[in-house]
């Protein structure tokens, strides 16, 4: 039971940091391909499993990080798209 509580807390923290950092990376480097960012955080998930010696959770940690990173990258790209559309609409009305 303590095992699940400990790793549940770890995965919550790791997921929050993955979303934060992948969003920051995508915002600062918008020309970087999204697969590079997602792969980077997938490798971080594997390193997490290796570091804490829970290789049974490696596949879960990798896909967990990749999905959360994809979510953050998608949200940032969506924000860029909405900004571009709003700028275009501003030019039409001005």
Helices and strands as residue ranges (DSSP letters): H 2-28, H 34-51, G 55-57, H 58-93
